[in-house]
Amino acid sequence: MGIEYQLVNKTKKEIITYIHIPASKKRELAGNTISASITTWYLLNNSGDEIKFVSDEEYFKENDKFKNYKDVTEEVIIDLIKNNIIRDEGIEYMDEDENSCYIRKLINIWCE
């Protein structure tokens, strides 16, 4: 299966979960243009903060600590859209039985 990761900003108590993005494992986060754009943009805009990747094992082990962190994944995506780095083309995949389980179709404009 593989280890999944979230990006945690301890300074601001924020987290990027990469929710609804087809990337969560090490190679996916680096190789997927959207997750790489999210990570890079967030790091550039929060330089000097204590930021690190946290494995799913550590995340669930310390869930009480992270449950108070704000998930800023959507905010970063909106900022990337406003800055003409990515484009939102809706939903790429949605589970028929569970509407909250879906993958967004985000396009990196720089790769077109």
ABEGO torsion letter per residue (X at the ends): XEBBBBBBBAAAGBBBAGBGBBBABAAAAAABAAAAAAAAAAAAAABGBBBBBBBAAAAAAAAAAAAABBBAAAAAAAAAAAAGABBBAEBABBBAABAABBBBBBBBAAAX
